Amino acid sequence: MSETHHRLRFILILGTLSATGPLSIDLYLPALPQMMRQFQTNASAIQLSLTACLLGLAFGQLIAGPLSDHYGRKKPLMIGFLAFGIASFLIALTHSIVMLIILRFIQGLAGASGQVLSRAVARDLFSGHALTNFYAVLNAVNGLFPILAPIIGGYMIKFVPWQGVFVLLGIIGVLLVGLIIVGIPETLATKDRLTGPIFSTFKSFGDLMKVPGFTRNIAITGVVYGSLFSYISASTFIYQQLFHLSAQSFSLIYALNGLGIVIGSGLPSRLNNVPEKKQLRVGLMLVIIDSLALLAGSLTHFSLLVVATLLWLLVLCIGMLLTLTTSIIMNQTAKNAGSASALVGLSQNAFGGISSPLVGLFGTASYAPMAGLVLIYGLSALGLSRTK
């Protein structure tokens, strides 16, 4: 196999592993209204299953990241995705909303290794602009899943109950274990691993927080991700309840927004002559303008076309910002890449987990709560980016 084909296979597998979050969430989004009816609960309660998965992804990364700095990247990946597959099969068997939420947390906890270690593997291999370019490609591959997953999920629930979505996730988890075995080499050499008692490995978090600007950048990437999940958690209700689209039509529009994330993720690699921090601030200002337009639209009743266009531009900017913030953070440390990546994931998934029920609590009859939360996040991130 040529070096180009080997690199392409490596990127595709790594991109798939990094898509644990989108895969766990976007595939079942079209089924949320069906699940709400079957579990006889409200929108905020069913969105807690989304929050539980995000919190699992956050805390799981805090475990997988430091362990990978101690034991290497490959073993935690294999164990994580095997557990992810088992948890997915168990979700398909549950009839309790409480058990659904618990199992979704476990599913996120197990699948967290994919998100945290894909970033760590990339940092093992690259730095500087090369790392930014690789993250752009990685995020673009990752962005394919928000395009494909809701389409697959939307058409699946047309023919099978929502449980079929989680059976598919279980199968994917098992298949990924095999791909990790044959397609992902160990990128952290034994000499570069942390030594000593395993619990001392977690002290690396404190060392990272002392790096100038690291904590600020971690907060920025968190609020950017919070903006994304404000949109994600509200999107199915905006399109299906407010604009009365079918699950299949929603899936197609949601897929187009996934394409926006792909395009936005690749923009930083095309703008290498523009400093990353300048790109970051411009992107944040565009998010603020977009959210203000959406707030105005919620009061004047913008058409579906206008709202869909504004949301597409929003996720395009968010895709760009996620590539930039990840690259800026991971370039701040040459060691403890697993722990640094874990803190990125903790911040992102924690803000994502908080945002989902917040949007639901303020109702699903308008997109004003989503737009307002995105505006607050955008202003906060822009303020943080300007501090020294």
C-alpha positions in Angstrom: 0.0 0.0 0.0 1.4 3.5 -1.0 2.2 6.1 1.7 -0.7 8.3 0.4 -3.2 5.4 0.8 -1.8 4.5 4.2 -2.2 8.2 5.3 -5.7 8.4 3.9 -6.8 5.2 5.8 -5.2 6.5 9.0 -7.0 9.9 8.7 -10.4 8.2 8.0 -10.1 5.8 10.9 -8.9 8.6 13.3 -11.6 10.9 12.0 -14.2 8.2 12.7 -12.9 7.6 16.2 -13.0 11.3 16.9 -16.6 11.4 15.8 -17.8 9.5 18.9 -19.8 12.5 20.1 -21.5 13.4 16.8 -22.2 9.7 16.1 -23.8 9.1 19.5 -25.9 12.2 19.2 -26.8 13.0 15.6 -27.9 9.5 14.8 -30.7 9.5 17.3 -31.7 13.2 17.0 -34.6 12.5 14.5 -35.9 9.9 17.0 -36.2 12.3 19.9 -39.9 13.1 19.4 -40.7 9.4 19.0 -38.8 8.6 22.2 -40.5 11.5 24.1 -43.9 9.9 23.3 -42.8 6.3 24.1 -41.2 7.3 27.4 -44.2 9.6 28.2 -42.0 12.5 29.2 -41.3 16.1 28.1 -38.7 17.7 25.9 -36.4 18.8 28.7 -36.4 15.3 30.2 -35.6 13.5 27.0 -32.9 16.1 26.3 -31.3 14.9 29.5 -30.3 11.8 27.6 -28.3 14.1 25.4 -26.8 15.8 28.4 -26.0 12.5 30.1 -24.0 11.4 27.0 -22.1 14.7 26.9 -21.2 14.5 30.6 -20.1 10.9 30.1 -17.9 12.1 27.2 -16.5 14.9 29.4 -15.6 12.8 32.4 -14.5 9.8 30.3 -11.9 12.0 28.7 -10.5 13.0 32.1 -9.8 9.3 32.6 -8.7 8.2 29.1 -6.4 11.2 28.5 -4.0 10.7 31.5 -4.1 6.9 31.2 -3.0 7.2 27.6 -0.1 9.4 28.7 0.9 6.5 31.0 0.0 3.3 29.0 0.0 4.6 25.4 -2.9 5.4 23.1 -4.0 2.1 21.6 -5.1 0.0 24.6 -7.5 2.7 26.0 -9.0 3.1 22.6 -9.7 -0.6 22.2 -11.2 -0.9 25.7 -13.3 2.2 25.3 -15.0 1.2 22.1 -15.7 -2.3 23.2 -17.5 -0.8 26.3 -19.2 1.7 24.0 -20.6 -1.1 21.8 -21.9 -3.0 24.9 -23.6 0.1 26.4 -25.3 0.8 23.0 -26.8 -2.7 22.9 -28.1 -2.3 26.4 -29.8 1.1 25.6 -31.8 -0.7 22.9 -33.3 -3.0 25.6 -34.3 -0.3 28.2 -37.9 0.8 28.8 -37.1 3.3 31.6 -36.3 7.0 31.1 -34.0 6.8 34.1 -32.2 3.8 32.8 -31.9 5.4 29.4 -30.2 8.5 31.0 -27.8 6.3 33.1 -26.8 4.1 30.1 -26.3 7.2 27.9 -23.9 8.5 30.5 -22.0 5.1 30.4 -22.1 5.2 26.6 -20.5 8.6 26.6 -18.0 7.6 29.3 -16.9 4.6 27.3 -16.7 6.4 23.9 -14.8 9.3 25.2 -11.5 7.7 24.3 -12.2 8.3 20.6 -12.4 12.1 21.0 -9.6 12.6 23.5 -7.1 10.2 21.9 -7.6 11.2 18.3 -6.4 14.7 19.3 -3.5 13.2 21.3 -2.4 10.9 18.5 -2.3 14.0 16.1 -0.3 15.9 18.7 2.2 13.0 18.9 2.8 13.3 15.2 2.5 17.0 14.4 3.0 20.6 15.7 2.6 24.2 14.6 0.8 24.8 11.3 1.1 21.1 10.4 -1.0 20.3 13.5 -3.6 23.0 12.5 -3.8 21.5 9.0 -4.2 18.0 10.3 -6.9 19.1 12.8 -8.6 20.8 9.8 -8.7 17.5 7.9 -9.6 15.6 11.0 -12.5 17.9 11.9 -13.7 17.8 8.2 -13.8 14.0 8.4 -15.5 14.3 11.8 -18.0 16.7 10.2 -19.1 14.1 7.7 -21.0 12.3 10.5 -23.4 15.2 11.2 -24.2 15.0 7.5 -24.7 11.2 7.3 -25.9 10.3 10.8 -29.2 12.3 10.8 -30.1 11.1 7.3 -29.5 7.5 8.3 -31.3 8.0 11.6 -34.2 9.8 10.0 -34.8 7.0 7.5 -34.2 4.3 10.0 -37.1 5.4 12.3 -39.3 5.4 9.2 -39.0 1.6 9.1 -37.8 0.5 12.6 -38.4 1.8 16.2 -35.8 4.1 17.9 -34.1 1.0 19.4 -32.7 0.2 15.9 -30.5 3.3 16.1 -28.7 2.1 19.2 -28.3 -1.5 17.8 -26.5 0.2 14.9 -24.3 2.2 17.3 -23.4 -1.1 19.1 -22.4 -2.7 15.8 -20.3 0.4 15.0 -18.5 0.2 18.3 -17.5 -3.4 17.8 -16.3 -2.7 14.3 -14.2 0.2 15.4 -12.4 -2.1 17.9 -11.3 -4.1 14.9 -10.2 -1.0 12.9 -8.1 0.2 15.9 -6.3 -3.1 16.0 -5.4 -3.2 12.3 -5.2 0.5 11.4 -4.0 2.6 14.4 -0.3 2.3 15.4 1.0 3.1 18.8 2.1 6.8 18.5 3.4 7.4 22.0 6.9 5.8 22.5 7.6 4.1 25.8 10.3 6.6 26.6 7.8 9.5 26.2 5.2 8.0 28.6 4.7 9.2 32.1 6.1 7.0 34.8 5.5 6.4 38.5 2.3 5.5 40.3 -0.8 5.7 38.0 -2.5 8.3 40.2 0.4 10.7 39.9 -0.4 10.8 36.2 -3.4 12.9 37.0 -1.2 15.6 38.5 -0.4 16.6 34.9 -3.7 18.5 34.9 -2.3 21.0 37.4 0.9 21.5 35.4 -1.1 22.3 32.3 -3.3 24.9 34.1 -0.1 26.8 35.0 0.8 27.3 31.3 0.0 31.0 30.5 -3.3 31.4 28.6 -4.1 27.7 28.8 -7.1 28.0 31.1 -8.5 30.9 29.1 -8.3 29.0 25.8 -9.9 26.0 27.5 -12.8 28.2 28.5 -13.1 29.6 24.9 -13.3 26.2 23.3 -15.9 25.2 25.8 -18.3 28.1 25.1 -17.8 27.6 21.3 -18.9 24.0 21.8 -21.8 25.1 24.0 -23.0 27.2 21.0 -22.9 24.2 18.8 -25.0 22.1 21.2 -27.4 24.9 21.8 -28.2 24.6 18.1 -28.0 20.7 18.1 -30.4 20.3 21.0 -32.9 22.8 19.6 -32.7 21.9 15.9 -35.1 19.0 15.9 -37.8 21.0 17.7 -37.2 24.1 15.6 -37.6 22.3 12.3 -40.1 19.6 13.2 -42.4 21.5 15.6 -41.9 25.2 14.7 -41.7 24.7 10.9 -43.6 21.4 10.8 -41.0 19.4 8.8 -41.0 15.7 8.7 -38.1 13.7 10.3 -36.7 13.0 6.9 -36.8 16.7 5.8 -35.2 17.7 9.1 -32.5 15.1 8.5 -31.7 16.6 5.1 -31.5 20.2 6.4 -29.4 19.0 9.4 -27.1 17.3 7.0 -26.6 20.5 5.0 -25.6 22.1 8.3 -23.1 19.3 8.8 -21.6 20.3 5.4 -21.2 23.8 6.9 -19.2 22.4 9.7 -17.0 20.5 7.3 -16.3 23.7 5.2 -15.7 25.8 8.3 -13.3 23.2 9.8 -11.1 23.5 6.7 -11.0 27.3 6.6 -8.0 27.7 9.0 -5.8 25.5 6.8 -6.6 27.8 3.9 -5.7 31.0 5.9 -2.3 30.0 7.1 -1.1 33.6 6.3 -3.6 35.0 8.9 -2.6 34.6 12.6 -4.8 32.0 14.3 -5.8 34.4 17.1 -7.0 37.0 14.5 -9.0 34.3 12.7 -10.5 33.3 16.1 -11.7 36.9 16.9 -13.2 37.4 13.5 -15.1 34.1 13.7 -16.4 35.0 17.2 -17.7 38.4 15.9 -19.5 36.6 13.0 -21.2 34.3 15.6 -22.3 37.3 17.6 -23.8 39.0 14.5 -25.5 35.8 13.4 -27.1 35.2 16.8 -28.4 38.8 16.9 -30.0 38.2 13.5 -31.7 35.1 14.8 -33.0 36.9 17.8 -34.5 39.5 15.5 -36.0 36.8 13.4 -37.7 35.2 16.4 -39.5 38.4 17.0 -40.4 39.2 13.3 -41.0 35.6 12.3 -38.3 35.0 9.6 -39.1 32.4 7.0 -37.8 28.9 7.0 -35.2 29.7 4.3 -33.8 32.7 6.2 -33.6 30.8 9.5 -32.0 27.8 7.8 -29.4 30.1 6.1 -28.5 31.8 9.4 -28.1 28.5 11.2 -25.9 27.2 8.3 -23.7 30.2 8.6 -23.6 29.8 12.4 -22.3 26.2 12.3 -19.8 27.1 9.5 -18.3 29.6 11.9 -18.4 27.2 14.8 -16.6 24.5 12.7 -13.8 27.1 12.0 -13.6 28.1 15.7 -13.3 24.5 16.9 -10.4 23.8 14.6 -8.7 27.0 15.7 -9.2 26.6 19.5 -8.1 22.9 19.4 -5.0 23.7 17.5 -4.1 26.7 19.7 -4.5 24.7 22.9 -2.7 21.6 21.7 0.2 23.6 20.4 0.7 25.1 23.9 2.1 21.8 25.3 4.7 19.3 23.9 4.1 16.8 26.7 1.0 15.5 28.4 -1.0 15.6 25.1 -3.5 13.1 26.4 -4.2 15.2 29.5 -4.4 18.5 27.4 -6.8 16.8 25.0 -8.9 15.6 28.0 -9.2 19.1 29.3 -10.4 20.3 25.8 -13.0 17.5 25.9 -14.0 18.3 29.4 -14.7 21.9 28.7 -16.4 21.3 25.4 -18.7 18.5 26.6 -19.5 20.2 29.9 -20.6 23.3 28.2 -22.5 21.2 25.6 -24.2 19.3 28.4 -25.2 22.4 30.2 -26.6 24.0 27.0 -28.9 21.2 26.0 -31.3 21.3 29.0 -31.1 25.1 29.2 -32.5 25.5 25.7 -35.2 23.0 26.5 -36.2 24.6 29.8 -37.0 27.9 28.0 -39.4 26.1 25.7 -39.4 24.8 22.1 -41.9 27.2 20.6 -39.3 29.6 19.5 -35.6 29.6 18.6 -35.0 32.8 20.7 -33.6 30.8 23.7 -31.1 29.1 21.5 -30.1 32.4 19.8 -29.8 34.2 23.2 -27.6 31.5 24.6 -25.3 31.5 21.5 -25.1 35.3 21.8 -24.0 35.1 25.5 -21.4 32.5 24.6 -20.1 34.5 21.7 -19.7 37.7 23.8 -18.0 35.7 26.6 -15.5 34.0 24.2 -14.7 37.3 22.5 -14.1 38.9 25.9 -11.8 36.1 26.9 -9.9 36.2 23.7 -9.0 39.8 24.3 -7.6 39.3 27.8 -3.8 39.1 28.3 
